[in-house]
Amino acid sequence: MSEVAVPLWLAVVAGLLAAWALYEHVLMPALRWIVMHPANQVIDELSTRLRIGIRPFQRTRRQALIHRLLTDPKVQQAVEQHAKRNSVPVPAALRTVERYAREIVPAFNAYLYFRIGYWIGRNVAKLLYRVRLGYVDSEGLAAIDPDATVVFVMNHRSNMDYVLAGYLAADQAALSYAVGEWARIWPLSALIRAMGAYFVRRNSKDELYRRVLERYVAMATEAGVPQAVFPEGGLTRDGRMREPRLGVLDYMMRGFRLDGERDLVFVPLGINYDRVLEDRSLLLALDPDARKPGRFWAMWNTLGFALHNVTLMFRSEWHRFGYACVNFGRPLSMREYCRSRGLDFQRLAGDARRPAMAALGKQLMDAVGRVVPVVPVALIATIFAREPGRGYSELELKAEVERLLGRLQAAGAHVYVPRRDLDYALTVGLRMLRLRRLVEERDGLYRARASELPLIRYYANSIAHLV
């Protein structure tokens, strides 16, 4: 038998080609099957249970969506303008667009969303709060066309809003959120992207970036992807609802066609808490002279807060952070809205578009404000914030709360009274304020501590627009 001598370089090349073939045709298909098979099983299972089904757009491979963005005519036009304005080659501008697209586009995985994310969200929410679903406009929600693009419009009080809304809306749809730069830390970014969220640079002045983001949001809206948006653009600092920032809403309206196959329906969603985990940090941001903690100290404080609460649990002295309540208001159909006002946002631009978007933003925020729940701490804090130096007996406090409740109910506010028992609601709200040492008792009278008045006003402000 004769031997065939093969040069070393040829053997190396052949080995590399064999390894590539194994990777491309065996390992990658197996890995894709392992990742996608559970997700496809979940999608098949949920297809009959979800009020709004998982859209084909959400199941499209991420690379295909990135390619769609790169080849979108409006993005291509923006690339040419960017290249000309900045005197850079078109290929270099396209590479920038691809980087933006990879940053923005999610990689939705139904298994992670409904099996892992939902489980984590439900257990975290129930561990920290007594979670309650308050008012729901069931008739309005039931009337929404299942093929419509549904967008939940929410007030933004805490980073827990993402968890709470996703958990309580899990029987309706898989929500896609816009999240800020805080979530772009690996490996958190990979998990959030798999949950269907897309990343947004809140204050970017880059026209090219904004066009890529606009086209992604418009595409998702046109494809019927259920979304959740915080028009305030960020967390409230003083507890009051902020003026809307219309960027993402405007992008959504660019994906809605009055004569298109889908309606666009905004659903107002109001959230409130007896305790916001970030409340002191948010108030600190209002003081320009206050020393702001760096990222290390912020993480250290968070860890200390967690360890303190774990210690209280071991001592059986820990209490949940009161009630977290969510209300769903009356849906607003854009077909009805536009036709009743003679508007077509596809035809509006520039000076004509801005006031129309401002009016829509105001109407949506007013609708959200009307369904913000009145929870026990906000109710009691309003009494103490009104006359900060006054002391109240328990009987006087109850009388003041009853008068305030009358005003709120006359204004159409949705008050959450635990167990339908006002005495219990008063006890719960007062206990929370006393546990946090915001209110002190002396000689049978309850008074707000002067040093904690900013925090008391923060909670009172959450319902100030309703009073």
C-alpha positions in Angstrom: 0.0 0.0 0.0 1.4 3.3 -1.0 1.3 6.4 1.3 0.1 9.8 0.1 2.0 12.7 1.6 -0.1 15.8 2.3 1.6 19.1 3.0 1.1 20.5 6.5 -0.6 23.7 5.2 -3.1 21.7 3.2 -3.9 19.5 6.2 -4.5 22.7 8.4 -6.7 24.2 5.7 -8.7 21.0 5.4 -9.1 20.8 9.2 -10.3 24.4 9.4 -12.8 23.8 6.6 -14.1 20.6 8.4 -14.4 22.6 11.7 -16.3 25.4 9.9 -18.6 22.8 8.2 -19.3 21.2 11.6 -20.0 24.6 13.2 -22.2 25.9 10.4 -24.2 22.7 9.5 -24.3 20.8 12.9 -23.6 22.9 15.9 -25.4 26.1 14.9 -28.6 24.4 13.7 -28.6 22.3 17.0 -28.1 25.5 19.0 -30.9 27.3 17.2 -33.2 24.3 17.8 -32.3 24.2 21.5 -33.0 28.0 21.8 -36.0 28.3 19.5 -37.9 25.0 20.1 -39.0 25.9 23.7 -40.0 29.4 22.4 -42.1 27.9 19.6 -43.8 25.6 22.0 -44.7 28.5 24.2 -46.0 30.5 21.2 -48.2 27.5 20.2 -49.5 27.2 23.7 -50.3 30.9 24.1 -51.8 31.5 20.7 -55.3 30.7 22.0 -54.9 32.3 25.4 -53.4 35.7 24.7 -55.9 38.6 24.0 -53.4 40.0 21.5 -51.3 37.3 19.8 -47.6 37.3 19.2 -47.0 39.0 15.8 -44.9 37.6 13.0 -42.7 40.7 13.4 -41.8 39.6 16.9 -40.9 36.1 15.6 -38.7 37.4 12.8 -35.0 36.8 13.2 -33.2 39.8 14.6 -30.7 39.9 11.8 -33.5 40.1 9.3 -35.0 43.1 11.1 -31.6 44.8 11.2 -31.3 44.2 7.4 -34.8 45.8 6.9 -33.7 48.9 8.7 -30.5 49.1 6.7 -32.4 48.9 3.4 -35.3 51.1 4.4 -35.7 54.0 1.9 -36.0 56.7 4.6 -32.9 55.4 6.4 -31.0 55.2 3.1 -32.0 58.8 2.4 -30.8 59.8 5.9 -27.5 58.0 5.3 -26.9 60.0 2.1 -27.7 63.3 3.9 -25.4 62.4 6.8 -22.5 61.5 4.5 -22.9 64.7 2.6 -23.3 66.9 5.7 -20.3 65.4 7.5 -18.1 64.7 4.5 -17.8 60.9 5.3 -18.1 58.0 2.8 -21.5 56.4 2.5 -20.1 52.9 3.6 -18.9 54.5 6.8 -22.3 56.0 7.4 -23.9 52.6 6.7 -21.7 51.0 9.3 -22.9 53.7 11.8 -26.5 52.8 11.0 -25.8 49.1 11.4 -24.3 49.8 14.9 -27.4 51.8 15.8 -29.7 49.1 14.5 -27.9 46.4 16.5 -28.3 48.6 19.6 -32.0 49.2 19.1 -33.5 46.0 17.7 -34.6 43.4 20.3 -34.3 39.7 20.1 -37.7 38.6 21.5 -37.8 35.1 22.9 -41.3 33.9 24.0 -39.9 31.3 26.4 -37.8 33.9 28.3 -40.7 36.4 28.3 -43.6 34.1 29.5 -41.7 31.4 31.4 -38.7 33.1 33.0 -39.5 36.8 32.9 -43.1 36.5 33.9 -42.1 34.2 36.8 -39.5 36.6 38.0 -41.7 39.6 37.6 -44.7 38.0 39.4 -42.6 36.8 42.4 -40.5 40.0 42.7 -43.7 42.1 42.6 -45.5 40.0 45.1 -42.5 39.8 47.4 -42.2 43.6 47.6 -45.8 44.7 47.4 -49.4 43.8 47.9 -50.1 43.9 44.1 -53.7 44.9 43.2 -55.5 45.3 39.9 -57.9 48.2 40.6 -60.2 49.7 38.0 -60.4 48.1 34.6 -62.5 49.4 31.7 -63.4 45.8 30.7 -65.9 46.8 28.1 -63.5 49.1 26.3 -60.7 46.5 26.4 -63.0 43.8 25.1 -64.0 46.0 22.2 -60.4 46.4 20.9 -59.9 44.7 17.5 -57.4 41.7 18.1 -55.5 42.8 14.9 -55.1 46.4 16.2 -51.7 47.7 17.4 -52.2 48.3 21.1 -50.0 50.7 23.1 -50.2 51.0 26.8 -49.5 54.6 27.8 -48.3 54.9 31.4 -47.1 57.3 34.1 -43.6 56.6 35.3 -43.0 56.5 39.0 -40.5 53.7 39.5 -38.3 51.2 37.6 -40.7 48.6 39.1 -43.3 50.0 36.5 -41.7 47.7 33.9 -42.1 44.6 36.1 -45.6 45.4 37.4 -47.1 46.3 34.0 -45.6 43.4 32.3 -46.8 41.0 35.0 -50.4 42.3 35.1 -50.7 42.6 31.3 -49.2 39.1 30.6 -52.7 37.6 29.8 -53.2 40.4 27.2 -50.0 40.6 25.3 -46.2 40.4 25.2 -45.3 44.1 25.7 -42.3 45.8 24.0 -40.8 48.6 26.0 -38.5 51.4 25.2 -35.7 51.3 27.9 -33.0 53.8 28.6 -29.2 53.6 28.8 -29.3 52.2 32.3 -30.3 48.8 30.9 -27.4 48.5 28.4 -25.1 46.8 30.9 -24.1 43.2 30.0 -25.6 40.7 30.8 -28.7 42.7 31.8 -28.9 44.1 28.2 -29.1 40.6 26.7 -31.9 39.6 29.0 -33.9 42.8 28.4 -33.4 42.5 24.6 -34.7 38.9 24.8 -37.8 40.2 26.7 -38.6 42.3 23.6 -37.4 45.7 24.8 -35.6 48.1 22.5 -33.0 50.6 23.7 -33.4 54.3 23.4 -30.8 57.1 23.8 -33.2 59.6 25.5 -31.4 62.8 24.7 -29.6 62.0 21.5 -29.2 64.9 19.1 -27.9 62.6 16.3 -30.3 63.0 13.4 -29.1 59.7 11.9 -29.7 57.8 15.1 -33.1 59.4 15.5 -34.1 58.3 12.0 -33.1 54.7 12.6 -35.1 54.7 15.9 -38.1 56.3 14.2 -38.1 53.7 11.4 -37.9 50.8 13.9 -40.7 52.1 16.0 -42.8 52.9 13.0 -42.2 49.4 11.6 -43.1 47.7 14.9 -46.3 49.8 15.1 -47.3 49.0 11.5 -46.7 45.3 12.2 -49.0 45.3 15.2 -46.5 44.8 18.0 -48.1 45.5 21.4 -46.0 48.2 23.2 -45.8 50.2 26.4 -44.6 53.7 26.5 -43.9 56.3 29.2 -44.6 59.7 27.6 -43.0 61.5 30.5 -39.6 60.2 29.2 -38.2 59.5 32.6 -39.1 59.0 36.3 -41.0 61.7 38.1 -38.6 63.6 40.5 -41.1 65.3 42.7 -44.0 62.9 42.5 -46.1 64.9 40.0 -46.8 63.8 36.5 -44.4 65.4 34.0 -45.1 67.1 30.7 -45.1 64.5 27.9 -42.2 64.2 25.5 -43.7 63.3 22.2 -40.7 61.6 20.4 -41.7 58.0 20.6 -45.5 58.8 20.3 -44.7 60.7 17.1 -42.7 57.7 15.7 -45.7 55.5 16.5 -48.1 57.8 14.6 -45.7 57.6 11.6 -46.4 53.8 11.6 -50.2 54.3 11.6 -52.2 54.8 8.4 -55.7 56.0 8.6 -56.6 53.7 5.7 -54.3 50.9 6.7 -55.2 47.4 7.8 -54.6 48.0 11.5 -56.1 50.5 14.0 -53.7 52.0 16.6 -55.3 52.0 20.1 -53.8 53.7 23.1 -54.7 52.3 26.5 -54.2 54.6 29.5 -52.5 52.7 32.4 -52.1 54.4 35.8 -49.7 53.1 38.5 -49.2 54.1 42.1 -47.3 52.8 45.1 -47.4 53.1 48.8 -43.6 53.2 48.6 -41.4 53.9 45.6 -38.0 52.2 46.1 -36.1 55.1 44.5 -38.0 58.0 46.2 -35.0 59.5 48.1 -32.7 59.3 45.1 -35.3 60.9 42.9 -35.7 63.8 45.4 -31.9 64.2 45.6 -31.8 64.8 41.9 -33.9 67.9 42.4 -31.4 69.6 44.6 -28.6 71.1 42.4 -26.4 71.6 45.5 -26.7 68.1 46.8 -23.8 65.7 46.4 -24.8 63.0 43.9 -23.5 59.5 44.6 -21.4 57.9 41.9 -22.2 54.6 40.3 -20.1 52.7 42.9 -21.8 54.4 45.9 -25.3 53.9 44.3 -24.6 50.2 44.0 -23.2 50.1 47.5 -26.3 51.9 48.9 -28.6 49.5 46.9 -26.7 46.5 48.3 -27.0 47.9 51.9 -30.7 48.5 51.4 -31.2 44.9 50.3 -29.1 43.5 53.2 -31.0 45.6 55.7 -34.3 44.2 54.5 -33.0 40.6 54.4 -31.9 41.1 58.0 -35.4 42.3 58.9 -36.8 39.2 57.2 -34.6 36.9 59.4 -35.8 38.7 62.5 -39.5 38.4 61.3 -39.7 42.2 61.5 -40.0 42.8 57.7 -43.1 44.2 56.1 -43.9 44.5 52.4 -43.8 48.0 51.0 -47.5 48.5 51.1 -49.8 48.4 48.1 -48.9 48.7 44.4 -52.0 49.3 42.3 -52.6 49.4 38.5 -55.7 50.8 36.7 -56.6 50.3 33.0 -58.6 53.2 31.5 -60.7 53.6 28.4 -58.9 52.8 25.2 -58.5 55.6 22.6 -58.8 54.5 18.9 -56.7 56.6 16.6 -59.1 55.9 13.7 -61.9 57.4 15.7 -59.7 60.2 17.1 -58.4 61.3 13.6 -61.7 61.0 11.8 -63.6 63.0 14.5 -61.0 65.8 14.1 -60.4 65.6 10.3 -56.7 64.6 10.9 -54.4 62.4 8.9 -51.0 62.3 10.6 -49.4 60.8 7.5 -50.1 64.1 5.7 -49.0 66.4 8.6 -45.5 67.7 8.8 -43.6 70.6 10.4 -45.6 73.4 11.9 -48.9 71.6 11.3 -47.8 68.4 12.9 -46.4 69.8 16.2 -49.6 71.2 17.6 -51.6 68.1 16.5 -49.1 65.9 18.3 -49.1 68.2 21.4 -52.9 68.0 21.6 -52.8 64.2 21.3 -50.0 64.0 24.0 -52.1 66.1 26.3 -55.2 64.0 25.8 -53.3 60.8 26.5 -51.6 62.2 29.6 -54.9 63.5 30.9 -56.4 60.1 30.4 -53.5 58.5 32.3 -53.8 61.0 35.1 -57.5 60.2 35.5 -56.7 56.5 36.2 -53.7 56.9 38.5 -54.8 54.9 41.6 -55.3 56.7 45.0 -53.5 54.4 47.4 -53.5 54.6 51.3 -50.1 56.4 51.7 -50.9 59.0 49.1 -54.2 59.6 50.8 -52.7 60.1 54.3 -49.7 62.0 53.0 -52.0 64.6 51.3 -53.5 65.4 54.7 -50.1 65.9 56.4 -48.7 67.9 53.4 -51.7 70.3 53.5 -51.0 71.5 57.1 -47.4 70.4 57.9 -47.2 71.7 61.4 -50.6 70.4 62.6 -51.0 67.4 64.9 -54.0 65.1 64.3 -55.6 62.6 66.6 -56.7 59.4 65.0 -60.3 60.5 65.0 -59.4 63.9 63.4 -57.2 62.1 60.8 -60.1 59.8 59.8 -62.5 62.8 59.5 -60.0 64.6 57.2 -59.5 61.5 55.1 -63.3 61.1 54.7 -63.6 64.7 53.5 -60.7 64.2 51.0 -62.3 61.0 49.8 -65.5 62.8 49.1 -63.6 65.4 46.9 -61.7 62.7 45.1 -64.8 60.6 44.3 -66.6 63.7 43.1 -63.7 64.3 40.7 -64.1 60.8 39.4 -60.8 59.5 40.9 -60.3 55.7 41.4 -59.6 55.2 45.1 -58.2 51.9 46.2 -59.6 51.1 49.7 -58.1 47.8 50.9 -60.7 45.3 52.0 -63.3 48.0 51.3 -62.6 49.1 54.9 -61.7 52.8 55.4 -60.5 52.2 58.9 -58.1 49.5 57.6 -56.9 51.8 54.8 -56.2 54.5 57.3 -54.3 52.1 59.6 -52.2 50.7 56.7 -51.3 54.1 55.3 -50.4 55.5 58.7 -48.4 52.4 59.7 -46.3 52.7 56.5 -45.5 56.4 57.2 -44.6 55.6 60.8 -42.4 52.6 59.9 -40.4 54.9 57.7 -40.3 57.6 60.4 -42.0 60.2 58.2 -44.7 60.7 60.8 -44.3 60.6 64.5 -46.8 60.1 67.4 -46.5 62.2 70.5 -49.2 62.6 73.2 -51.8 60.8 71.1 -51.2 63.2 68.1 -49.7 62.4 64.8 -47.4 64.9 63.1 -45.2 65.0 60.0 -41.5 65.2 60.8 -40.2 68.5 59.5 -37.1 66.9 58.0 -39.2 64.4 56.0 -41.7 66.9 54.5 -40.2 66.7 51.0 -40.8 63.0 51.0 -44.4 63.4 52.3 -45.1 65.9 49.6 -43.6 63.5 47.0 -46.3 61.0 47.8 -49.1 63.6 48.1 -48.1 64.9 44.7 -48.9 61.5 43.1 -52.6 62.4 43.4 -52.4 66.2 43.5 -53.8 66.5 40.0 -56.9 64.6 41.2 -57.6 66.8 44.2 
